[in-house]
Amino acid sequence: QVQLVESGGDLVQPGGSLTLSCVASGSIDGIYAMGWYRQVPGTQRKLVANIITGGRTNYAKSVEGRFTISKDTAKNTVYLHMNNLKPEDTARYYCRGSGLVDTWGQGTQVTVSS
């Protein structure tokens, strides 16, 4: 079983930056992709960015050029570096581990507001 714990969410002003972290523990050997998703109440959870074994990354068009996903294998941690944040980036951000079974973290809230 895999456990994912996110952290780093905060209230930030438009144009600001934030880095989210997702630490994986447990039976992580079967995970082939890690991703960040976000969800606004009343809407579907959507992919923000993911990173696949081998290092290939994918981004939602709305965050390309502003967000960067990275991983530290030694720390079993995936990061989401967010720059030039906009009010529309406000959401709860979830980490997802894809393997034989998909695993989700509990989420961390990001609020972009002046």
Secondary structure as a PSIPRED ss2 file (coil, helix, strand):
# PSIPRED VFORMAT (PSIPRED V4.0)

   1 Q C   1.000  0.000  0.000
   2 V E   0.000  0.000  1.000
   3 Q E   0.000  0.000  1.000
   4 L E   0.000  0.000  1.000
   5 V E   0.000  0.000  1.000
   6 E E   0.000  0.000  1.000
   7 S E   0.000  0.000  1.000
   8 G C   1.000  0.000  0.000
   9 G C   1.000  0.000  0.000
  10 D C   1.000  0.000  0.000
  11 L E   0.000  0.000  1.000
  12 V E   0.000  0.000  1.000
  13 Q C   1.000  0.000  0.000
  14 P C   1.000  0.000  0.000
  15 G C   1.000  0.000  0.000
  16 G C   1.000  0.000  0.000
  17 S C   1.000  0.000  0.000
  18 L E   0.000  0.000  1.000
  19 T E   0.000  0.000  1.000
  20 L E   0.000  0.000  1.000
  21 S E   0.000  0.000  1.000
  22 C E   0.000  0.000  1.000
  23 V E   0.000  0.000  1.000
  24 A E   0.000  0.000  1.000
  25 S E   0.000  0.000  1.000
  26 G E   0.000  0.000  1.000
  27 S C   1.000  0.000  0.000
  28 I C   1.000  0.000  0.000
  29 D C   1.000  0.000  0.000
  30 G C   1.000  0.000  0.000
  31 I C   1.000  0.000  0.000
  32 Y C   1.000  0.000  0.000
  33 A E   0.000  0.000  1.000
  34 M E   0.000  0.000  1.000
  35 G E   0.000  0.000  1.000
  36 W E   0.000  0.000  1.000
  37 Y E   0.000  0.000  1.000
  38 R E   0.000  0.000  1.000
  39 Q E   0.000  0.000  1.000
  40 V C   1.000  0.000  0.000
  41 P C   1.000  0.000  0.000
  42 G C   1.000  0.000  0.000
  43 T C   1.000  0.000  0.000
  44 Q C   1.000  0.000  0.000
  45 R C   1.000  0.000  0.000
  46 K E   0.000  0.000  1.000
  47 L E   0.000  0.000  1.000
  48 V E   0.000  0.000  1.000
  49 A E   0.000  0.000  1.000
  50 N E   0.000  0.000  1.000
  51 I E   0.000  0.000  1.000
  52 I E   0.000  0.000  1.000
  53 T C   1.000  0.000  0.000
  54 G C   1.000  0.000  0.000
  55 G C   1.000  0.000  0.000
  56 R C   1.000  0.000  0.000
  57 T E   0.000  0.000  1.000
  58 N E   0.000  0.000  1.000
  59 Y E   0.000  0.000  1.000
  60 A C   1.000  0.000  0.000
  61 K C   1.000  0.000  0.000
  62 S C   1.000  0.000  0.000
  63 V C   1.000  0.000  0.000
  64 E C   1.000  0.000  0.000
  65 G C   1.000  0.000  0.000
  66 R C   1.000  0.000  0.000
  67 F E   0.000  0.000  1.000
  68 T E   0.000  0.000  1.000
  69 I E   0.000  0.000  1.000
  70 S E   0.000  0.000  1.000
  71 K E   0.000  0.000  1.000
  72 D E   0.000  0.000  1.000
  73 T H   0.000  1.000  0.000
  74 A H   0.000  1.000  0.000
  75 K H   0.000  1.000  0.000
  76 N C   1.000  0.000  0.000
  77 T E   0.000  0.000  1.000
  78 V E   0.000  0.000  1.000
  79 Y E   0.000  0.000  1.000
  80 L E   0.000  0.000  1.000
  81 H E   0.000  0.000  1.000
  82 M E   0.000  0.000  1.000
  83 N C   1.000  0.000  0.000
  84 N C   1.000  0.000  0.000
  85 L C   1.000  0.000  0.000
  86 K C   1.000  0.000  0.000
  87 P H   0.000  1.000  0.000
  88 E H   0.000  1.000  0.000
  89 D H   0.000  1.000  0.000
  90 T C   1.000  0.000  0.000
  91 A E   0.000  0.000  1.000
  92 R E   0.000  0.000  1.000
  93 Y E   0.000  0.000  1.000
  94 Y E   0.000  0.000  1.000
  95 C E   0.000  0.000  1.000
  96 R E   0.000  0.000  1.000
  97 G E   0.000  0.000  1.000
  98 S E   0.000  0.000  1.000
  99 G C   1.000  0.000  0.000
 100 L C   1.000  0.000  0.000
 101 V C   1.000  0.000  0.000
 102 D C   1.000  0.000  0.000
 103 T E   0.000  0.000  1.000
 104 W E   0.000  0.000  1.000
 105 G C   1.000  0.000  0.000
 106 Q C   1.000  0.000  0.000
 107 G C   1.000  0.000  0.000
 108 T E   0.000  0.000  1.000
 109 Q E   0.000  0.000  1.000
 110 V E   0.000  0.000  1.000
 111 T E   0.000  0.000  1.000
 112 V E   0.000  0.000  1.000
 113 S C   1.000  0.000  0.000
 114 S C   1.000  0.000  0.000
